[in-house]
Amino acid sequence: MKFTDGYWLLREGVTATHPVEVLDVDATGGTAAGGGTLEIHAPTRPVRHRGDLLKGPVVTITAHTPMPDVIGVTLTHFEGGRPAGPVFELTGQETAARAEYDDEYATLTSGALSVRVARTGPWRVDFLAHGRVLTSSGPKGMGIIRDGTGAHYLREQLGLGVGTHVYGLGERFGPLVKNGQVVDIWNADGGTATEQAYKNVPFYLTDAGYGVFVDHPGKVSFEVGSETVSRVQFSAETQQLTYYVVHGPTPKEILRKYTALTGRPALPPAWSFGLWLSTSFTTSYDEETVTSFIDGMRERGLPLSVFHFDCFWMREFQWCDFRWDPRVFPDPEGMLARLKEKGLHVCVWINPYIAQRSPLFAEGKELGHLLRRPDGSVWQWDLWQPGMALVDFTSPAARDWYAAKLEALLAQGVDCFKTDFGERVPVDVAWADGSDPERMHNYYTHLYNRTVFEVLRKHRGEGEAVLFARSATAGGQQFPVHWGGDCEATYESMAESLRGGLSLGLSGFGYWSHDIGGFEGTPTPALFKRWLAFGLLSSHSRLHGSSTYRVPWLFDEESVDVLRLFTRLKLTLMPYLYEAARTAHAEGLPVMRAMALEFPDDPGCAHLERQYMLGPDLLVAPVFSDEGDVTYYVPEGTWTHFLSGRTVTGPRWVRERHGFSSVPLLVRPGAVIPVGAVDDRPDYAHADGVTLRAYGLERGARVTVRVGDVTFTVVREGDTLRASCGDPSAPWALAAGERVARAAAGTGSLTLEPASG
């Protein structure tokens, strides 16, 4: 939100006051276990005599630390209001903080990070690490602002250094680098082609050693070098606003600390990484249709892990009643059992909306589980479902009621849920727990997805719960997986989907998927085949559309071949991919990584948004043309094409042409990629029969590779590669002590094949 009219003036009707000096400081030094805080009272006009002490406003600025290298700053104008919910659930640690002040500065230090408030001279708040200023709030940065309607905002502006790039702020489909953009943190069902987003996260990450998390679940407006071009501005309509500066220094360390604060992603089950096939959205289907798809995949050698039933598994105008449409599914338990016999997991579509015609509407109304207006009537509208209401997940009783409906489906044989929607949440309502409607708008999806995820975890067990969720906000990464929403069947939309996924990964989310082929419209055979390669080299892979089916033989026979190739490729990469998933779970680093995350010191990677790292060691550059022309950037070193063995030396740009059965998939120099022995399912014993492929290891290099519960060590000694495993009782080749493989150890790959006996 913009408040100024150029550099000198405010917009018509806007008034602004800013801290100008420190009146007094209250410093709590803390102990070895933490507790240090600063509280500063800052008048918004110079105090020249006692008469100036009678005038306001005064901003109260409090600094505290929830964990090392993270400092929170709270700005307060009026503090007399009732506490407003909801609030983000943050996790702190015991932190040895130090608060102190002298005549020049008031300082709070946590780990290597300090916040320093100047007590003399112009107003200035600096965030420093190792003596270097990371970012600052200068004169007229922090402020209390009112607009022409009387609305009251708190605003902060943090400086952008020369050459600093800003990333994150959720799943955003515009340019990956956010500099110059206006971003409103407000969940909306806007597709993938607009400035709106399904997953808004008030956190941005920079390549200058820090990230910033604004701890406000409602609407936060960011001006990223757009109103004042040398600053990131954020504002919210509130009397109190807290933000955290997170020091890395690397982007990976920033994400580790941010996700330690807001929650780490759960580890999805291995079966979820296989291929998902959907009925599509508005297509006609019954058990015969479903069976024909599944049998058609099997007959063509196309491994399938999950079958998904979209909306019309329920009767029209009754979403959601959680009852199978008896006209087309007269025997749901029998059908689900038959699908299980084929080795499939089953997903069904749900949302938090209850149509008026659903039997659950009357039930939910009577029990008080539906969201109400301030006058006590049930909130309803006709968008999406006639007369639909919204489940009030702020009520524990409503959550239990909703969960019980899902438990019945799990008892029938359903394994997971696609938690669709959750973005169009009204503000002219009264929540059961008294939450502020504006703050609840974005947060609603967190309660929705958590309710469903906890049902799955309770009944399927830890490590077996997985969603396919569309909406989210900060902390929602704890309930994976998320997909990119309604994209179109075009190359442009394929590219915007990738930008959204990379942006989400830079916002703390570990796993991400998208509708292969595009959701709206029908892809051409060429586009479908290009999207297949991209989709199968993503964290999770789903064939889904709106009004047409996505089985490959409806496009052409080559599509069948391409799908088979890349599905089986992904399944053999499961030993590698699942370790990347474990890293997402343990450290908060995404499986699909923007190049800037993996190579922060290479300026050539800062703006790259048409390629990515799949885990730490595989570079993927999707092809966005029928002809197969693709241009991508290779960082320093000699990289190896995984599929062909050709090498490319960087840093430089590369232009290639690829057929439909190929895509730039390059291995990082010095990497060892574990390749599985199974290519028809994702949930196998990844270490059994594993092959270790070593790429360009230098003399003396020592690489540790984890596969499941087993750790391998690969060492290059001269021209010899040695692989060892710490478990001599394991039943496969490289387990019995140390095995030796010899080869001309050049820049290509060497495969340490399992030995017999």
N, C-alpha and C positions, 0 to 999 in steps of 0.2 A: 504494500500500500504506500502510495506516494503522498507526502505531506508538504513538499516544498515546490516552489515555482522558480526553478533554476537555483543558482547558488545563494542568492541574496534574500529572496522573498519566500514567504509561506503562501500556500494556496489560499484562495478566498475562504474565509470562515474558520481557518485553522489557527489555533494558538498553541504555543510551545514554550515550555520552561525546561531548563537544563541545570544540573548541578554545576556550580562554579567554584566551590571550595569545600574543604573539610572543616566542619565545625568542631567535632570531637571524635575520638576513637575509643572503642572498647575492645581490647584484645584479650582473648582467653588463650593462654599459651599452649594448653594441652599437656598431655603426658606421653610416655613412650607408646601407649596404646592408642593415642589420638585425642581428638576433642578440641583441637585448636580452631578458633573462629575469630573473625573480625567483624565488628559492627561500626559502621560509619554513618554519621548524620551529615548530609550535604545540602546546604541551602541553595536555592536557585537564584539568589542575588547576593552580591558582595555584602558582607557584614562590616559596615564602617563605624556604626555606633549602635547603642542599645535599641534605638528605634527600629533598626533593620531586623532585630530579633523578634519583632511582633508580626512579621509578615511571612507568608508561605508562598508556594509549597516548599517542603523539605523532603528530600528523597532519603530513605533509609536503605543503606547498601550493606548487605551481609554476605560475607564470604565464608565458605566451609568446604570440607573435603570428604567425599564418601569413600575414596580409595586413593592409593598412591598415583600421582601424575594426573589427577582429576580434581579440578577446583570448581565449585559451584558459586555463582554470584546471584543473589536475590535482590531485585529492586522492588521497593514498596513505597506507595504513596499513602493511601488510606488503609489501615489494617483493622478497621472495625467491622468489616463484613463477616458473615458466617462462612466457615470453611466450605469451599465449593469442591464437589467431586464431579467426575472421578479424577484420580491421580495415577500417573504412571507408577508401576511397582518397580522400584529400583533396589538393587542389591549393593550394600556397602561392605567394606572390610575395615578391620582395625587399621588405623593409619596414623603414623607418627607425624603429625602436623605441627608446624611452628608458626605462631602468630607473634608479631612484634612491631613496634613503631618507634620512631624518633622524630625529630623536628622536620625531617624532609619527607619521610615515607611511612606508610603503614603497609605491612607485608604479611602475607600468609603463604607458607611454603608446604607443598605436599610432594614428596619424592623429588624429582628434578624440576617440578613446575612451581612457579610462584606467581601470585597476583600482587601487584605493587600499586598503591594509590598515592599520587603525589600530594603532599600537604602544603607545598609552596608552588608558586608560579601558576601557569594555566592548568585547568582541569585535565587530568590524565590518569587512566587506569591501564597499566601494562601487564601483559602475561609474558613471563620470561622462562626460559629453560637454559640451564648452563650459561647464564649471563647474557643470552641472546633474546631480544624481544621477538616473540612470535606474532603477536597481534596486539592492538591497543584500542581503547575507547578514548577518543580525544574530545576537545571542546565541542559542545552541541551534538555529541554522539548519543549519549544516554539522555532520555528525556521523558517528560509527561506531556502528552499531546491531546488536545480536544479538537474535534472537527466541527463543521457547521451545524451538525445535528446535536451536538453536546456529548457525543460518544467519547469515552475516556480510554486512551491508549498509553501503554508503556512501550518505549522504543529503545533499542540499543543499536549502535553501529560499531562494528569491529573492522579495523583496517585490513586492507588487502595489499600485501607487498607486491612489488614489481615482479611479474611473471608467475604469481601464485594462481593455481587453478583450483576451482571449487567443484566438488562432485557430490552425488548423493541426493538427499531430500526425497527419497522414495523411488518408486518405479515411475520414472518420467520418460516420455517417449521423444522428446526433443533432443537437442545436442547433449552429448554426455557431459561436456564441460558446461557448468551452469553460469559462468561469468556472463553478465549482460542480460540474464533472465529474471523475470518476475515470477515467483512461485508462491502460490497460496496453498497452505496445508489444510485441505478440505476435501475429504473423500467424495468422489463423484463417479457416476456410471457414464463415463464419457468416451469409451472406446480407446483405441491406441493412437488416434490421429489428431488429438487436440492437446491443449495445455492441461486439461483435467487429468486426474489420475485416480486409480482405484486404491493405491497403496501410498499414502502420504506419510512421510516420516520427517519430523522436525529436527533432522540431524544432517549436518554437512561435514564433509571430509576435505581436507586440503593436502596439497603436496608440499606444504611449508612447515610440517611438523606438528600440526594440531588439527583437531576437529571440534565442532561445537554442537551440542545437543540442547535444544530449547525445551525445557521441562514444562510444556503446556499442551494438554491433550486436545484443546479446541483449535480454533482457527489461528494460525500464525502466518503472517504475511512476510515473505522474504523478498528483499530487493538485492540481488546479487550483483553488485557493481553496476546497477541499473538506474538507481536514482542518484546516488553519489558514487561515481564510477570507481573510486578507490576504497570503497567500503562494502561490507555485507551488512545490510540492515535487516532487522527483524522486529516485528511489532505485534502486539495482541491487545484486544480490548479487555483490559483487566486492571485491577489495582495492585497486583503483585505478579512479578514475572521472574522465574529462575532459569538461568542457563548454565551449562557446564562446559568448560574448556577442557579438552582431553589431549594430553601430550603424548606423542608417539615414542620416538621421533618419526618412525617410518609409517606409511599408511597402514601396513599390516598391524603394527603395534597399536595404532589408533583404533582399528576395528576390534582387536582383541580386548582392549580396555573398555570401549563403548559397549560391546556385547556382554562383558562381565558385569557392567552396570545395568543394562536393560534386559539381559537374558540371552542365553545361547540357544541355537537351534537344537531341537531333539534330533536323534539319529533315526532316519526312516528305515523301515525294513528293507533288506536287500531286494526282495521281490518287486518293490515299487520302482526300481531302476530299470526294469524291463519295459517292453512296449505295452502301452495302453491303447485299446481300441474302443471307440464310442459308437453309439447308435446315431450320433449327431443330434441336433436340437429339435427341429420341427419335422424330421422325416418320419414316415410311417414304419412301425416295426412291431413284431411280436416274437414269440419264442422261435418260430420257424425262421424268421429273418435273422435273428441273433445267431442261431445255430448255423445257418448258411454262411455267415461271415466267419465264424470261428472255424468251421470245417474247411472253408475255402483257404483260410490262412494256413491251417495244418497241411492241407494237400499240397500247398505250394512251398512248403518248407519255411514258413514265416513264423518264427517263435513269438508267441503272445503270452503276456504275463497277467494282464488285467483286462477285464471287460467292464465297460462303464455304461450304465443305463441313464440316459438323460431324461429331461422333464417328464415325458409322456409315459413313464412307467406308472405314473398316477393318472387319474381321470382329469379331463379338462375342467377348468374353473374350480378345481379343488386342491390346488397347490397351496400349502402342503397339508395333506391328510395322512401321509405316510402309509397309504394302502395301495397295493398293486391293483391296477385296473383289471377287474375280473373278466372284462370282455376280451382281453388279449392275453392275460396271464392268469388263467383259471387255477393253475397249480404252481404258485411261486416257490414254495418249499421244494417241490420236486424239480423244478427248473434249476434252482440254485444248486441243488445236489448234483444234477447232471453236469452243470458247468464245473463244479469242483472236481468231478471225476475226470474232466479234461485237463486238470492241473491249473485251473484259472482262479484268480482272486476276483472278487466282484465289488464294484463301486456303484453307488447310486447317487443321483442328484438330489440335493435338498436346498432350501433357503429358509430364512427366518420369517417369511411372510405367511400369513394365514388368510386365505381367501374367504369371503363371506359365505360361500356355498359349502366350504369344507365343514364337516361335522366338528372339527376342532375349534371353529370360530365360536360357536355357542358355548362349548365346553370351556374354552379359554376365557371368554367374557364372564361367564358365571363364576369362575374361580379367581378372576382378577389377574390373569396372567398376560393380558394384552395391554399394550401401551395406551395410555389415556391422555385426553386433553385436560387442560386445567379445570374445566367444568365437570370432570368425572366421566364424560362420555368416551367411548373407545375411539381412538384416532383411526381414521380410514381414508382411503382414496382409491381411485380406479386404475392407477398406473401400474402396469404389469399384471395384476390380477383384479378382477372386479370386486370392489368393496373390501380389499385386503386390509388386514391389520398387521401389527408388528409385535412379535414376542418381546416382552419386557425382561431382558436378561439381567437387569439390576436386581430382580427379585429372586432370591434363592429358591423359592417355591416354583416359580416359573421355569427356572433352569432345570430343576428336577423333573418337572412335568414334560418339558421338551426332551430331556435326556431319556425319559422312560419310553417315548415313542421310538427313539433310535435303538434302544436296547431290544425292542421287539424285532426290529429289522436284523440286528446282529444275531439274534436267536434263530432267525430264518436262514442265515448263512451269508449275509452281507458282510464284507470285510472293511470297507472304508467309505467315506462320503466326500462328494464334491460339494463344498460349502460355497455356493454361489451367492452373489449379491451381498447385501449388508452395507451399501454405500448411501442409498437415498434415505437418510434418517432425518426426520423432521425436528424442528426446534420449537414449534408451538405446542409443546407437550409437557406432561408432568410425569417424571419417572418415579417408580415405586420407592426407590431409596433416596429420593430428593435430589438426585444429581442435576447439575446445571445442564440444560439442554444443549447449549453451545459447546460445552466441554465434552458432552456425551456423543456428539455427532460422529467424530472420528473414532472414538473409543469403543463404540458399540460393536464394531467388528471384532475387537479383542475379546469381549465377553462371549460373543457368538462362537468364534472359532475355538476358544478355550473350552467352552461347554462341550462341544462336539469332540474335541481332542481328548478330553478327560474321560468321556464315555468310552472311547476306543481304548485308551490306555488301561482303564479299569477292566474291560471285558476281553481285550485281546492281549494285554500284557505289555510291559515296558519293552520298547524297541519294535513293537508291531503296529503302533498307532501311526496313521498317516492320513492327511487330508489332501484335497485338491482345491485350494482356497483362492478366491479372487481378491477380496478386500483385506486391508491390514493397516496398521499404524505401528508406531514404535513399540517394540516388545513382541509384536506378532510373529517375529521370526522363530519364536519358541514352538510354534504349531505348524510345521511344514506339511505339505509342499504348497507353494504358490504358483499360479500360472498367470500369464500376461493379459488375459481378457480378450475382448472382441476385436480382433485384427481382421483386415481385409485380405483377400486372395490376390495380392500384388507383391512384387519385389520391394516396393517402397514400404509396404506394411511389414514385410519380413524384416527389413532393416530397422524400422522403428521399434519392432518387438525386441530385437537384440539390444537396442539402446536402452529400452526399459529394463530388461533383465540385468544388464551390466550396472545400471544405475541402482537397481534394487540391491545387488550384491555389494555395492559400496555404501549401502545403508544398513548393513548388519544381517541381511538375509542370506542363508547358506545354500538354498536350493531353489530352482526356478524352472518353469516349463512354459510351453506356448502351444497353440493349436497348429499342428503341422499342416501346411497347405493353406492356412488362413481360415478364419471363421466365416466371415461374410463373403458370399459369392462362391464360385467354383474355380479352383485353380486350373490353369492349363497343365497338360502333362509335363511340360518342361519345368514350370514353376514348382509343381508338386515334387518332382524328383530332386530339384535343388533344395527344397525345404526339408525333404527327408534326410539328407546328409546333415543339415544344420540341426534338425530335431533329434536325431540319434546321437549327435555329439553335444547334447545338452544334459544337464543334470537329470531331468526326467522327460519322458518322451510320450506324447499322446497324439493319436490321430482323431481329429474332431472337427466338425463343421456345423454350419447352421441348417441349410435346407437341402444339402446333398451328402451322400455317404462318402467316407474317406477310405474305403478298401481299395488297394492299389490296382487291382485288375479292371476297375471301372475307368481308369485313365489310359493305361496301355500295358503291354506285357513287360516292357522295360522297367516300368515302375515297380513291378513285382521283384525283378532282379535287383534293383537299387535298394528297395526296402530290405530284401534278404541280406544283401551285402552289409549294409550299415547296421542293421539290427544285430547280426552275428558278430560284427566288429565290436559293437558296444559290449556285448555279453562277454567276449574274450578279454575286454579291458576292465571287467568288474574288479579284479584284484587291485588295480590302480584306482579306479573310480571310487570304490568303497572306502579306500584309505583317504581319499580327498573328502569324502563325506564324513569320515571320522574327524578329520581336521576341522570341518565346518562345525561339527558338534562340540568339539573340545576347545576350539580357539576362536570361533566366529568368523573364519575366513571362508568366502564362498567357493563352491565347486567351480563355477564359471567366473573367471576373474578378468576384470578390465586390465589391459596391458599396463596401465599406469600403476596399478596395485602391485604387480609383480616386478616392474622395472621403473621404480620412481626416479632413478637417477638418469634415465635415458630421456632427454627432452623430445625425442622422436615418438615416444609412446603417449605423451600427455593427452592428445586429442583423438587417439585411435578408438573408433567405435564400430568398425565393421570386422573386427577380429577380436579374439580373446584367448586367454589361457584356460584350458580345461584341466583343473588341478594345477600343480606347480610346474609341470614339465611338458605339456602338450599344447602347441599353438594351433588354433583353428581359425581359418579364414573362409567363412561361407561364401558361396558363389551367388551373386545377385544378377545373373543374366542367363538368357536361354543359351547363348553362344558358349558360355563357360569362361569368359574373360574375367580375371580377378587380379587385383593389385593389393599387395599386402606388404607390411614392414617386418623385417627380420632384425631383432636386436643383435648385439655383438656376439660373435662366435660362429662356429660351423654347426648348422642345424641339419637334421636328417628327415626327409619325408618318410613318415611311418609306413605308408603304403607301397612306395616304390624303392626306397633306399637311396634316392638321389640326395645330394647335399647342397646346401645353400649357405653361403658365408655372409654375415652381416657385420656391422650395421648397414643396411641398404634396403631400398624398395625393390620388390620383385613383381614382375608381371608375368602371368602364366595363363594358359588355357587348359581347362579341365573338362573331360567328358563327364557324363552323369554318374559314372561309377567311381569318380575320384573327387577329392577336395583337398585343398592345402591342409595337411595335418602333419605338423613338424614336431620333432622331438628336440628338446633343449640340449645343448651340448653338456656332457658330463652327467646325464641322467641315466638311471636304470629303470626300465619300465617292466613291471611284472605282467605277464600275459597268461590268462587262464587257459585251461585245457578244455573248457566247456563252452559251447557257443549256441546252446538252445534254451538256456534259462539263466537268470541272474543270481539266483539263490542256491549256489553250490558251495562246496568247500574250496574256497579260492586258492588255498595253498597246495591242494592236491594236484600234482603234475604241473605246477606253475613253471613257466619259462621266464627267465630274467634276461632282458635285452639291454645290453650296455651300449651307450652311444658316446663315443668321443671322450672316454675317460683319459685324463692325462696321467703320465707316470707318477706314481705315488698317491693317486686319488683313492679315496676310501668312501664308499657310498653305502648307507644303511637303508634297507628297504623293508618296510613292514607289510606283511600280508596276513590279515586276520590276527591270530595270536602268535604268529611266527615272525621273527626278525632275521633277515638275511644281511650279510655284509659282503660287498663286492669290492675287491682291491685290485688295482693294477700294479703289478711289480714288473718293471721293464716292459717286455712285450707279452707278458702273461697276465691273464685275468684269473683271479681266484675268488670263488664264492663259498661262503661258509654259513652255517646255520647253527644257532645255539641249542637246538633240540635234536640230539642224536637218535631219539626213538621215533621221530616222525617218519611216516611211511613213504616218503618220496625222495627223489634223486639226490638233492643237495643236502639232505639231512644228516647223513652218516659222516660226521666229521667234516673234513674239507675236501672239496672236489676241485679239480684244476681243468681249465679249458685253455687251449693255446690257439692263438690266431695272430695274424698281422694286425696289430691294434692301431688301425688308422683312425680316420674320422668317421668311418661308417659304424654300423652296429655289429656287435658280437652277441650271439645268442648262447647263453649257458644252458644247454639242453639237459633235461633230466637223464641221468644214467640208470641203466637197469641194474638190479641186484643190490 
